[in-house]
Amino acid sequence: MRPALAARFPCHVTLKMRRDVPSLRAVRLVRELERSLRESCERSRFRVAHYSIQPDHAHFIVEAVSREDLAAGMKSLGARLARAVNRVCRRRGPVLADRYHLRILRSPREVRRAIAYVLLNSRRHLAKLGRRIPADQPLDPASSGRWFDGWRALHALAHDPPAVALPRSWLLRIGWRRSGLICSGEVPGTRPPPTS
């Protein structure tokens, strides 16, 4: 059974793909997933505020009014993701490996860490592989980072319509900022650079 959920707490959820699903980071697939998110990111009782798409999984920070709304929202999100993958990859069958992984975020520091983890997740994976992180591409094009206004250094925000909803909870709108804005050069899971 999933833990109880209060609307004031955002959640970090992860969806893992089956092994036979092609990489989610193909440009056509990322664009199709974003199109689908634009249609579904804002519902009265469930919102997608941030996301990142990795080769075999996707991270989301969402808000839900209740545990039931979270379950319904994630069911819809999973179905949309599966349809987008099957449509673009011209395949049939299941896409998700299992149920989503959930972490309820209860403090400003937890929320700040989760936002950095999600938006900068591709940097974490590159660092784990010992690969160089491209300096000319500070924001992951397969994430919602280009619509995020909490970067420490100024980044040009995207002109295309966002595929995420504006958060409503205090923690996700304002509270996390008490722990410091996010540097696009951070690598989640390592010590953050000092604030200046």
Contact map, one row per residue, 1 for C-alpha under 8 A:
1110000000000000000000000000000000000000000000000000000000000000000000000000000000000000000000000000000000000000000000000000000000000000000000000000000000000000000000000000000000000000000000000000
1111000000000000000000000000000000000000000000000000000000000000001000000000000000000000000000000000000000000000000000000000000000000000000000000000000000000000000000000000000000000000000000000000
1111100000000000000000000000000000000000000000000000000000000000001000000000000000000000000000000000000000000000000000000000000000000000000000000000000000000000000000000000000000000000000000000000
0111110000000000000000000000000000000000000000000000000000000000011000000000000000000000000000000000000000000000000000000000000000000000000000000000000000000000000000000000000000000000000000000000
0011111010000000000000000000000000000000000000000000000000000000111000000000000000000000000000000000000100000000000000000000000000000000000000000000000000000000000000000000000000000000000000000000
0001111110000000000000000000000000000000000000000000000000000001111000000000000000000000000000000000000000000000000000000000000000000000000000000000000000000000000000000000000000000000000000000000
0000111111000000000000000000000000000000000000000000000000000011110000000000000000000000000000000000000000000000000000000000000000000000000000000000000000000000000000001000000000000000000000000000
0000011111000000000000000000000000000000000000000000000000000000100000000000000000000000000000000000000000000000000000000000000000000000000000000000000000000000000000001110000000000000000000000000
0000111111100000000000000000000000000000000000000000000000000010000000000000000000000000000000000000000111000000000000000000000000000000000000000000000000000000000000001010000000000000000000000000
0000001111110000000000000000000000000000000000000000000000001111000000000000000000000000000000000000000111000010000000000000000000000000000000000000000000000000000000001011000000000000000000000000
0000000011111000000000000000000000000000000000000000000000001110000000000000000000000000000000000000011110000000000000000000000000000000000000000000000000000000000000000000000000000000000000000000
0000000001111100000000000000000000000000000000000000000000111100000000000000000000000000000000000000011110000000010000000000000000000000000000000000000000000000000000000000000000000000000000000000
0000000000111110000000000000000000000000000000000000000000111100000000000000000000000000000000000001111000000000000000000000000000000000000000000000000000000000000000000000000000000000000000000000
0000000000011111000000000000000000000000000000000000000011110000000000000000000000000000000000000001110000000000000000000000000000000000000000000000000000000000000000000000000000000000000000000000
0000000000001111100000000000000000000000000000000000000011100000000000000000010000000000000000011111100000000000000000000000000000000000000000000000000000000000000000000000000000000000000000000000
0000000000000111110000000000000000000000000000000000000111000000000000000000000000000000000000011101000000000000000000000000000000000000000000000000000000000000000000000000000000000000000000000000
0000000000000011111010000000000000000000000000000000000110000000000000000000000000000000000000111100000000000000000000000000000000000000000000000000000000000000000000000000000000000000000000000000
0000000000000001111110000000000000000000000000000000000100000000000000000000000000000000000001111000000000000000000000000000000000000000000000000000000000000000000000000000000000000000000000000000
0000000000000000111110000000000000000000000000000000000100000000000000000000000000000000000000001000000000000000000000000000000000000000000000000000000000000000000000000000000000000000000000000000
0000000000000000011111000000000000000000000000000000000000000000000000000000000000000000000000000000000000000000000000000000000000000000000000000000000000000000000000000000000000000000000000000000
0000000000000000111111100000000000000000000000000000000100000000000000000000000000000000000000100000000000000000000000000000000000000000000000000000000000000000000000000000000000000000000000000000
0000000000000000000111110000000000000000000000000000001100000000000000000000000000000000100000000000000000000000000000000000000000000000000000000000000000000000000000000000000000000000000000000000
0000000000000000000011111100000000000000000000000000011100000000000000000000000000000000000000000000000000000000000000000000000000000000000000000000000000000000000000000000000000000000000000000000
0000000000000000000001111100110000000000000000000000111110000000000000000000000000001000000000000000000000000000000000000000000000000000000000000000000000000000000000000000000000000000000000000000
0000000000000000000000111110110000000000000000000000111000000000000000000000000000000000000000000000000000000000000000000000000000000000000001000000000000000000000000000000000000000000000000000000
0000000000000000000000111111110000000000000000000000000000000000000000000000000000000000000000000000000000000000000000000000000000000000000000000000000000000000000000000000000000000000000000000000
0000000000000000000000001111111000000000000000000000000000000000000000000000000000000000000000000000000000000000000000000000000000000000000000000000000000000000000000000000000000000000000000000000
0000000000000000000000000111111100000000000000000000000000000000000000000000000000000001000000000000000000000000000000000000000000000000000000000000000000000000000000000000000000000000000000000000
0000000000000000000000011111111110000000000000000000000000000000000000000000000000011001100000000000000000000000000000000000000000000000000000000000000000000000000000000000000000000000000000000000
0000000000000000000000011111111111000000000000000000100000000000000000000000000000000000000000000000000000000000000000000000000000000000000001000000000000000000000000000000000000000000000000000000
0000000000000000000000000011111111100000000000000000000000000000000000000000000000000000000000000000000000000000000000000000000000000000000000000000000000000000000000000000000000000000000000000000
0000000000000000000000000001111111110000000000000000000000000000000000000000000000010001000000000000000000000000000000000000000000000000000000000000000000000000000000000000000000000000000000000000
0000000000000000000000000000111111111000000000000000000000000000000000000000000110010000000000000000000000000000000000000000000000000000000000000000000000000000000000000000000000000000000000000000
0000000000000000000000000000011111111100000000000000000000000000000000000000000000000000000000000000000000000000000000000000000000000000000000000000000000000000001000000000000000000000000000000000
0000000000000000000000000000001111111110000000000000000000000000000000000000000000000000000000000000000000000000000000000000000000000000000000000000000000000000001000000000000000000000000000000000
0000000000000000000000000000000111111111000000000000000000000000000000000000000110010000000000000000000000000000000000000000000000000000000000000000000000000000000000000000000000000000000000000000
0000000000000000000000000000000011111111100000000000000000000000000000000000000000000000000000000000000000000000000000000000000000000000000000000000000000000000001100000000000000000000000000000000
0000000000000000000000000000000001111111100000000000000000000000000000000000000000000000000000000000000000000000000000000000000000000000000000000000000000000000111100000000000000000000000000000000
0000000000000000000000000000000000111111110000000000000000000000000000000000000000000000000000000000000000000000000000000000000000000000000000000000000000000000001000000000000000000000000000000000
0000000000000000000000000000000000011111111000000000000000000000000000000000100000000000000000000000000000000000000000000000000000000000000000000000000000000000000000000000000000000000000000000000
0000000000000000000000000000000000001111111001111000000000000000000000000000000000000000000000000000000000000000000000000000000000000000000000000000000000000000001110000000000000000000000000000000
0000000000000000000000000000000000000011111101110000000000000000000000000000000000000000000000000000000000000000000000000000000000000000000000000000000000000000000110000000000000000000000000000000
0000000000000000000000000000000000000001111111100000000000000000000000000000000000000000000000000000000000000000000000000000000000000000000000000000000000000000000000000000000000000000000000000000
0000000000000000000000000000000000000000011111100000000000000000000000000000000000000000000000000000000000000000000000000000000000000000000000000000000000000000000000000000000000000000000000000000
0000000000000000000000000000000000000000001111100000000000000011110010000000000000000000000000000000000000000000000000000000000000000000000000000000000000000000000000000000000000000000000000000000
0000000000000000000000000000000000000000111111110000000000000111100011001000000000000000000000000000000000000000000000000000000000000000000000000000000000000000000000000000000000000000000000000000
0000000000000000000000000000000000000000111111111000000000000111000000001000000000000000000000000000000000000000000000000000000000000000000000000000000000000000000110100000000000000000000000000000
0000000000000000000000000000000000000000110001111110000000011110000000000000000000000000000000000000000000000000000000000000000000000000000000000000000000000000000110000000000000000000000000000000
0000000000000000000000000000000000000000100000111110000000011110000000000000000000000000000000000000000000000000000000000000000000000000000000000000000000000000000111100000000000000000000000000000
0000000000000000000000000000000000000000000000011111000000011100000000000000000000000000000000000000000000000000001001100000000000000000000000111000000000000000000100000000000000000000000000000000
0000000000000000000000000000000000000000000000011111100001111000000000000000000000000000000000000000000000000000000001100000000000000000000000110000000000000000000100000000000000000000000000000000
0000000000000000000000000000000000000000000000000111110001110000000000000000000000000000000000000000000000000000000001101000000000000000000001110000000000000000000000000000000000000000000000000000
0000000000000000000000011000010000000000000000000011111011100000000000000000000000000000000000000000000000000000000000000000000000000000000001100000000000000000000000000000000000000000000000000000
0000000000000000000000111000000000000000000000000001111111000000000000000000000000000000000000000000000000000000000000001100000000000000000001000000000000000000000000000000000000000000000000000000
0000000000000000000001111000000000000000000000000000111110000000000000000000000000000000000000000000000000000000000000000000000000000000000000000000000000000000000000000000000000000000000000000000
0000000000000001111011110000000000000000000000000000011111000000000000000000000000000000000000000000000000000000000000000000000000000000000000000000000000000000000000000000000000000000000000000000
0000000000000111100000010000000000000000000000000000111111100000000000000000000000000000000000000000000000000000000000000000000000000000000000000000000000000000000000000000000000000000000000000000
0000000000000111000000000000000000000000000000000011110111110000000000000000000000000000000000000000000000000000000000000000000000000000000000000000000000000000000000000000000000000000000000000000
0000000000011110000000000000000000000000000000000011100011111000000000000000000000000000000000000000000000000000000001000000000000000000000000000000000000000000000000000000000000000000000000000000
0000000000011100000000000000000000000000000000011111000001111100000000000000000000000000000000000000000000000000000001000000000000000000000000000000000000000000000000000000000000000000000000000000
0000000001111000000000000000000000000000000000011110000000111110000000000000000000000000000000000000000000000000011001000000000000000000000000000000000000000000000000000000000000000000000000000000
0000000001111000000000000000000000000000000001111100000000011111000000000000000000000000000000000000000000000000000000000000000000000000000000000000000000000000000000000000000000000000000000000000
0000001011100000000000000000000000000000000011111000000000001111100001000000000000000000000000000000000000000000000000000000000000000000000000000000000000000000000000111000000000000000000000000000
0000011001000000000000000000000000000000000011100000000000000111111011001000000000000000000000000000000000000000000000000000000000000000000000000000000000000000000000000000000000000000000000000000
0000111100000000000000000000000000000000000011000000000000000011111011000000000000000000000000000000000000000000000000000000000000000000000000000000000000000000000000000000000000000000000000000000
0001111000000000000000000000000000000000000010000000000000000001111111000000000000000000000000000000000000000000000000000000000000000000000000000000000000000000000000000000000000000000000000000000
0111110000000000000000000000000000000000000000000000000000000001111111100000000000000000000000000000000000000000000000000000000000000000000000000000000000000000000000000000000000000000000000000000
0000000000000000000000000000000000000000000000000000000000000000011111110000000000000000000000000000000000000000000000000000000000000000000000000000000000000000000000000000000000000000000000000000
0000000000000000000000000000000000000000000011000000000000000001111111111000000000000000000000000000000000000000000000000000000000000000000000000000000000000000000000000000000000000000000000000000
0000000000000000000000000000000000000000000001000000000000000011111111111100000000000000000000000000000000000000000000000000000000000000000000000000000000000000000000000000000000000000000000000000
0000000000000000000000000000000000000000000000000000000000000000001111111110000000000000000000000000000000000000000000000000000000000000000000000000000000000000000000000000000000000000000000000000
0000000000000000000000000000000000000000000000000000000000000000000111111111000000000000000000000000000000000000000000000000000000000000000000000000000000000000000000000000000000000000000000000000
0000000000000000000000000000000000000000000001100000000000000001000011111111100000000000000000000000000000000000000000000000000000000000000000000000000000000000000000000000000000000000000000000000
0000000000000000000000000000000000000000000000000000000000000000000001111111110000000000000000000001000000000000000000000000000000000000000000000000000000000000000000000000000000000000000000000000
0000000000000000000000000000000000000000000000000000000000000000000000111111111000000000000000000000000000000000000000000000000000000000000000000000000000000000000000000000000000000000000000000000
0000000000000000000000000000000000000000000000000000000000000000000000011111111100000000000000000000000000000000000000000000000000000000000000000000000000000000000000000000000000000000000000000000
0000000000000000000000000000000000000001000000000000000000000000000000001111111110000000000000000000000000000000000000000000000000000000000000000000000000000000000000000000000000000000000000000000
0000000000000010000000000000000000000000000000000000000000000000000000000111111111000000000000010000000000000000000000000000000000000000000000000000000000000000000000000000000000000000000000000000
0000000000000000000000000000000000000000000000000000000000000000000000000011111111100000000000000000000000000000000000000000000000000000000000000000000000000000000000000000000000000000000000000000
0000000000000000000000000000000010010000000000000000000000000000000000000001111111110000000000000000000000000000000000000000000000000000000000000000000000000000000000000000000000000000000000000000
0000000000000000000000000000000010010000000000000000000000000000000000000000111111111000000000000000000000000000000000000000000000000000000000000000000000000000000000000000000000000000000000000000
0000000000000000000000000000000000000000000000000000000000000000000000000000011111111100000001110000000000000000000000000000000000000000000000000000000000000000000000000000000000000000000000000000
0000000000000000000000000000000000000000000000000000000000000000000000000000001111111110000000000000000000000000000000000000000000000000000000000000000000000000000000000000000000000000000000000000
0000000000000000000000000000100110010000000000000000000000000000000000000000000111111111000000000000000000000000000000000000000000000000000000000000000000000000000000000000000000000000000000000000
0000000000000000000000010000100000000000000000000000000000000000000000000000000011111111111000100000000000000000000000000000000000000000000000000000000000000000000000000000000000000000000000000000
0000000000000000000000000000000000000000000000000000000000000000000000000000000001111111111110100000000000000000000000000000000000000000000000000000000000000000000000000000000000000000000000000000
0000000000000000000000000000000000000000000000000000000000000000000000000000000000111111111000000000000000000000000000000000000000000000000000000000000000000000000000000000000000000000000000000000
0000000000000000000000000001100100000000000000000000000000000000000000000000000000011111111000000000000000000000000000000000000000000000000000000000000000000000000000000000000000000000000000000000
0000000000000000000001000000100000000000000000000000000000000000000000000000000000001111111000000000000000000000000000000000000000000000000000000000000000000000000000000000000000000000000000000000
0000000000000000000000000000000000000000000000000000000000000000000000000000000000001111111100000000000000000000000000000000000000000000000000000000000000000000000000000000000000000000000000000000
0000000000000000000000000000000000000000000000000000000000000000000000000000000000001111111110000000000000000000000000000000000000000000000000000000000000000000000000000000000000000000000000000000
0000000000000000000000000000000000000000000000000000000000000000000000000000000000000100011111000000000000000000000000000000000000000000000000000000000000000000000000000000000000000000000000000000
0000000000000000000000000000000000000000000000000000000000000000000000000000000000000100001111100000000000000000000000000000000000000000000000000000000000000000000000000000000000000000000000000000
0000000000000000010000000000000000000000000000000000000000000000000000000000000001000000000111111000000000000000000000000000000000000000000000000000000000000000000000000000000000000000000000000000
0000000000000000110010000000000000000000000000000000000000000000000000000000000001001100000011111000000000000000000000000000000000000000000000000000000000000000000000000000000000000000000000000000
0000000000000011110000000000000000000000000000000000000000000000000000000000010001000000000001111110000000000000000000000000000000000000000000000000000000000000000000000000000000000000000000000000
0000000000000011111000000000000000000000000000000000000000000000000000000000000000000000000001111110000000000000000000000000000000000000000000000000000000000000000000000000000000000000000000000000
0000000000000011100000000000000000000000000000000000000000000000000000000000000000000000000000011111000000000000000000000000000000000000000000000000000000000000000000000000000000000000000000000000
0000000000000010000000000000000000000000000000000000000000000000000000000000000000000000000000011111100000000000000000000000000000000000000000000000000000000000000000000000000000000000000000000000
0000000000001111000000000000000000000000000000000000000000000000000000000100000000000000000000000111110000000000000000000000000000000000000000000000000000000000000000000000000000000000000000000000
0000000000001110000000000000000000000000000000000000000000000000000000000000000000000000000000000011111000000000000000000000000000000000000000000000000000000000000000000000000000000000000000000000
0000000000111100000000000000000000000000000000000000000000000000000000000000000000000000000000000001111100000000000000000000000000000000000000000000000000000000000000000000000000000000000000000000
0000000000111000000000000000000000000000000000000000000000000000000000000000000000000000000000000000111110000000000000000000000000000000000000000000000000000000000000000000000000000000000000000000
0000100011110000000000000000000000000000000000000000000000000000000000000000000000000000000000000000011111000000000000000000000000000000000000000000000000000000000000000000000000000000000000000000
0000000011110000000000000000000000000000000000000000000000000000000000000000000000000000000000000000001111100110010000000000000000000000000000000000000000000000000000000000000000000000000000000000
0000000011000000000000000000000000000000000000000000000000000000000000000000000000000000000000000000000111110110000000000000000000000000000000000000000000000000000000000010000000000000000000000000
0000000000000000000000000000000000000000000000000000000000000000000000000000000000000000000000000000000011111110000000000000000000000000000000000000000000000000000000000010001100000000000000000000
0000000000000000000000000000000000000000000000000000000000000000000000000000000000000000000000000000000001111111000000000000000000000000000000000000000000000000000000000010001111100000000000000000
0000000000000000000000000000000000000000000000000000000000000000000000000000000000000000000000000000000000111111100000000000000000000000000000000000000000000000000000000000000101100000000000000000
0000000000000000000000000000000000000000000000000000000000000000000000000000000000000000000000000000000011111111110000000000000000000000000000000000000000000000000000000000000100000000000000000000
0000000001000000000000000000000000000000000000000000000000000000000000000000000000000000000000000000000011111111111000000000000000000000000000000000000000000000000000000011000100000000000000000000
0000000000000000000000000000000000000000000000000000000000000000000000000000000000000000000000000000000000011111111100000000000000000000000000000000000000000000000000000000000110110100000000000000
0000000000000000000000000000000000000000000000000000000000000000000000000000000000000000000000000000000000001111111110000000000000000000000000000000000000000000000000000000000000000000000100000000
0000000000010000000000000000000000000000000000000000000000001000000000000000000000000000000000000000000010000111111111000000000000000000000000000000000000000000000000000000000000000000000000000000
0000000000000000000000000000000000000000000000000100000000001000000000000000000000000000000000000000000000000011111111100000000000000000000000000000000000000000000000000000000000000000000000000000
0000000000000000000000000000000000000000000000000000000000000000000000000000000000000000000000000000000000000001111111111000000000000000000000000000000000000000000000000000000000000100010100000000
0000000000000000000000000000000000000000000000000000000000000000000000000000000000000000000000000000000000000000111111111000000000000000000000000000000000000000000000000000000000000000000110000000
0000000000000000000000000000000000000000000000000111000000111000000000000000000000000000000000000000000000000000011111111000000000000000000000000000000000000000000000000000000000000000000000000000
0000000000000000000000000000000000000000000000000111000000000000000000000000000000000000000000000000000000000000001111111100000000000000000100111000000000000000000000000000000000000000000000000000
0000000000000000000000000000000000000000000000000000000000000000000000000000000000000000000000000000000000000000000111111111000000000000001100000000000000000000000000000000000000000001011100000000
0000000000000000000000000000000000000000000000000001010000000000000000000000000000000000000000000000000000000000000111111111100000000000000000000000000000000000000000000000000000000000001100000000
0000000000000000000000000000000000000000000000000000010000000000000000000000000000000000000000000000000000000000000000111111110000000000000100000000000000000000000000000000000000000000000000000000
0000000000000000000000000000000000000000000000000000000000000000000000000000000000000000000000000000000000000000000000011111111000001000000000000000000000000000000000000000000000000000011100000000
0000000000000000000000000000000000000000000000000000000000000000000000000000000000000000000000000000000000000000000000011111111100000000000000000000000000000000000000000000000000000000001110000000
0000000000000000000000000000000000000000000000000000000000000000000000000000000000000000000000000000000000000000000000001111111110000000000000000000000000000000000000000000000000000000000000000000
0000000000000000000000000000000000000000000000000000000000000000000000000000000000000000000000000000000000000000000000000111111111111000000000000000000000000000000000000000000000000000000000000000
0000000000000000000000000000000000000000000000000000000000000000000000000000000000000000000000000000000000000000000000000011111111111000000000000000000000000000000000000000000000000000001000000000
0000000000000000000000000000000000000000000000000000000000000000000000000000000000000000000000000000000000000000000000000001111111100000000000000000000000000000000000000000000000000000000000000000
0000000000000000000000000000000000000000000000000000000000000000000000000000000000000000000000000000000000000000000000000000111111100000000000000000000000000000000000000000000000000000000000000000
0000000000000000000000000000000000000000000000000000000000000000000000000000000000000000000000000000000000000000000000000000011111110000000000000000000000000000000000000000000000000000000000000000
0000000000000000000000000000000000000000000000000000000000000000000000000000000000000000000000000000000000000000000000000000011111111000000000000000000000000000000000000000000000000000000000000000
0000000000000000000000000000000000000000000000000000000000000000000000000000000000000000000000000000000000000000000000000000011001111100000000000000000000000000000000000000000000000000000000000000
0000000000000000000000000000000000000000000000000000000000000000000000000000000000000000000000000000000000000000000000000010011000111110000000000000000000000000000000000000000000000000000000000000
0000000000000000000000000000000000000000000000000000000000000000000000000000000000000000000000000000000000000000000000000000000000011111110000000000000000000000000000000000000000000000000000000000
0000000000000000000000000000000000000000000000000000000000000000000000000000000000000000000000000000000000000000000000000000000000001111110000000000000000000000000000000000000000000000000000000000
0000000000000000000000000000000000000000000000000000000000000000000000000000000000000000000000000000000000000000000000000000000000000111110000000000000000000000000000000000000000000000000000000000
0000000000000000000000000000000000000000000000000000000000000000000000000000000000000000000000000000000000000000000000000000000000000111111100000000000000000000000000000000000000000000000000000000
0000000000000000000000000000000000000000000000000000000000000000000000000000000000000000000000000000000000000000000000000000000000000111111100000000000000000000000000000000000000000001100000000000
0000000000000000000000000000000000000000000000000000000000000000000000000000000000000000000000000000000000000000000000010000000000000000111110101100000000000000000000000000000000000001000000000000
0000000000000000000000000000000000000000000000000000000000000000000000000000000000000000000000000000000000000000000000110100000000000000111111101100000000000000000000000000000000000000000000000000
0000000000000000000000000000000000000000000000000000000000000000000000000000000000000000000000000000000000000000000000000000000000000000001111111100000000000000000000000000000000000000000000000000
0000000000000000000000001000010000000000000000000001110000000000000000000000000000000000000000000000000000000000000000000000000000000000000111110000000000000000000000000000000000000000000000000000
0000000000000000000000000000000000000000000000000111100000000000000000000000000000000000000000000000000000000000000000100000000000000000001111111100000000000000000000000000000000000000000000000000
0000000000000000000000000000000000000000000000000111000000000000000000000000000000000000000000000000000000000000000000100000000000000000000011111111000000000000011100000000000000000000000000000000
0000000000000000000000000000000000000000000000000100000000000000000000000000000000000000000000000000000000000000000000100000000000000000001110111111000000000000000000000000000000000000000000000000
0000000000000000000000000000000000000000000000000000000000000000000000000000000000000000000000000000000000000000000000000000000000000000001110111111000000111100000000000000000000000000000000000000
0000000000000000000000000000000000000000000000000000000000000000000000000000000000000000000000000000000000000000000000000000000000000000000000011111100000001100010000000000000000000000000000000000
0000000000000000000000000000000000000000000000000000000000000000000000000000000000000000000000000000000000000000000000000000000000000000000000011111111000001000000000000000000000000000000000000000
0000000000000000000000000000000000000000000000000000000000000000000000000000000000000000000000000000000000000000000000000000000000000000000000000011111000001000000000000000000000000000000000000000
0000000000000000000000000000000000000000000000000000000000000000000000000000000000000000000000000000000000000000000000000000000000000000000000000001111100000000000000000000000010001100000000000000
0000000000000000000000000000000000000000000000000000000000000000000000000000000000000000000000000000000000000000000000000000000000000000000000000001111111100000000000000000000000001111000000000000
0000000000000000000000000000000000000000000000000000000000000000000000000000000000000000000000000000000000000000000000000000000000000000000000000000011111000000000000000000000000001111000000000000
0000000000000000000000000000000000000000000000000000000000000000000000000000000000000000000000000000000000000000000000000000000000000000000000000000001111100000000000000000000000000011000000000000
0000000000000000000000000000000000000000000000000000000000000000000000000000000000000000000000000000000000000000000000000000000000000000000000000000001111110000000000000000000000000000000000000000
0000000000000000000000000000000000000000000000000000000000000000000000000000000000000000000000000000000000000000000000000000000000000000000000000100001011111000000000000000000000000000000000000000
0000000000000000000000000000000000000000000000000000000000000000000000000000000000000000000000000000000000000000000000000000000000000000000000000100000001111100000000000000000000000000000000000000
0000000000000000000000000000000000000000000000000000000000000000000000000000000000000000000000000000000000000000000000000000000000000000000000000111100000111110000000000000000000000000000000000000
0000000000000000000000000000000000000000000000000000000000000000000000000000000000000000000000000000000000000000000000000000000000000000000000000110000000011111110000000000000000000000000000000000
0000000000000000000000000000000000000000000000000000000000000000000000000000000000000000000000000000000000000000000000000000000000000000000000000000000000001111100000000000000000000000000000000000
0000000000000000000000000000000000000000000000000000000000000000000000000000000000000000000000000000000000000000000000000000000000000000000000000000000000000111110000000000000000000000000000000000
0000000000000000000000000000000000000100000000000000000000000000000000000000000000000000000000000000000000000000000000000000000000000000000000000000000000000111111000000000000000000000000000000000
0000000000000000000000000000000000000100000000000000000000000000000000000000000000000000000000000000000000000000000000000000000000000000000000010010000000000101111110000000000000000000000000000000
0000000000000000000000000000000001101110100000000000000000000000000000000000000000000000000000000000000000000000000000000000000000000000000000010000000000000000111110000000000000000000000000000000
0000000000000000000000000000000000001100110000111110000000000000000000000000000000000000000000000000000000000000000000000000000000000000000000010000000000000000011111000000000000000000000000000000
0000000000000000000000000000000000000000110000111000000000000000000000000000000000000000000000000000000000000000000000000000000000000000000000000000000000000000011111100000000000000000000000000000
0000000000000000000000000000000000000000000000001000000000000000000000000000000000000000000000000000000000000000000000000000000000000000000000000000000000000000000111110000000000000000000000000000
0000000000000000000000000000000000000000000000101000000000000010000000000000000000000000000000000000000000000000000000000000000000000000000000000000000000000000000011111001100000000000000000000000
0000000000000000000000000000000000000000000000000000000000000010000000000000000000000000000000000000000000000000000000000000000000000000000000000000000000000000000001111101100000000000000000000000
0000001111000000000000000000000000000000000000000000000000000010000000000000000000000000000000000000000000000000000000000000000000000000000000000000000000000000000000111111100000000000000000000000
0000000100000000000000000000000000000000000000000000000000000000000000000000000000000000000000000000000000000000000000000000000000000000000000000000000000000000000000011111111000000000000000000000
0000000111000000000000000000000000000000000000000000000000000000000000000000000000000000000000000000000001110010000000000000000000000000000000000000000000000000000000001111111100000000000000000000
0000000001000000000000000000000000000000000000000000000000000000000000000000000000000000000000000000000000000010000000000000000000000000000000000000000000000000000000111111111100000000000000000000
0000000000000000000000000000000000000000000000000000000000000000000000000000000000000000000000000000000000000000000000000000000000000000000000000000000000000000000000111111111100000000000000000000
0000000000000000000000000000000000000000000000000000000000000000000000000000000000000000000000000000000000000000000000000000000000000000000000000000000000000000000000000111111111000000000000000000
0000000000000000000000000000000000000000000000000000000000000000000000000000000000000000000000000000000000110000000000000000000000000000000000000000000000000000000000000111111111000000000000000000
0000000000000000000000000000000000000000000000000000000000000000000000000000000000000000000000000000000000111111000000000000000000000000000000000000000000000000000000000011111111110000000000000000
0000000000000000000000000000000000000000000000000000000000000000000000000000000000000000000000000000000000010001000000000000000000000000000000000000010000000000000000000000011111111000000000000000
0000000000000000000000000000000000000000000000000000000000000000000000000000000000000000000000000000000000011000000000000000000000000000000000000000000000000000000000000000011111110000000000000000
0000000000000000000000000000000000000000000000000000000000000000000000000000000000000000000000000000000000011001000000000000000000000000000000000000000000000000000000000000000111111000000000000000
0000000000000000000000000000000000000000000000000000000000000000000000000000000000000000000000000000000000000001000000000000000000000000000000000000000000000000000000000000000111111100000000000010
0000000000000000000000000000000000000000000000000000000000000000000000000000000000000000000000000000000000000000000000000000000000000000000000000000011100000000000000000000000010111110000000000000
0000000000000000000000000000000000000000000000000000000000000000000000000000000000000000000000000000000000000001000100000000000000000000000000000000011100000000000000000000000000011111010000000000
0000000000000000000000000000000000000000000000000000000000000000000000000000000000000000000000000000000000000000000000000000000000000000000000000000001110000000000000000000000000001111110000001000
0000000000000000000000000000000000000000000000000000000000000000000000000000000000000000000000000000000000000000000000010000000000000000011000000000001110000000000000000000000000000111110000000000
0000000000000000000000000000000000000000000000000000000000000000000000000000000000000000000000000000000000000000000000000000000000000000010000000000000000000000000000000000000000000011111000000000
0000000000000000000000000000000000000000000000000000000000000000000000000000000000000000000000000000000000000000000100010010000000000000000000000000000000000000000000000000000000000111111101011000
0000000000000000000000000000000000000000000000000000000000000000000000000000000000000000000000000000000000000000000000011011001000000000000000000000000000000000000000000000000000000000111111110000
0000000000000000000000000000000000000000000000000000000000000000000000000000000000000000000000000000000000000000100110011011000000000000000000000000000000000000000000000000000000000000011111110000
0000000000000000000000000000000000000000000000000000000000000000000000000000000000000000000000000000000000000000000010000001000000000000000000000000000000000000000000000000000000000000001111100000
0000000000000000000000000000000000000000000000000000000000000000000000000000000000000000000000000000000000000000000000000000000000000000000000000000000000000000000000000000000000000000011111110000
0000000000000000000000000000000000000000000000000000000000000000000000000000000000000000000000000000000000000000000000000000000000000000000000000000000000000000000000000000000000000000001111111000
0000000000000000000000000000000000000000000000000000000000000000000000000000000000000000000000000000000000000000000000000000000000000000000000000000000000000000000000000000000000000000011101111100
0000000000000000000000000000000000000000000000000000000000000000000000000000000000000000000000000000000000000000000000000000000000000000000000000000000000000000000000000000000000000010010000111110
0000000000000000000000000000000000000000000000000000000000000000000000000000000000000000000000000000000000000000000000000000000000000000000000000000000000000000000000000000000000000000000000011111
0000000000000000000000000000000000000000000000000000000000000000000000000000000000000000000000000000000000000000000000000000000000000000000000000000000000000000000000000000000000010000000000001111
0000000000000000000000000000000000000000000000000000000000000000000000000000000000000000000000000000000000000000000000000000000000000000000000000000000000000000000000000000000000000000000000000111
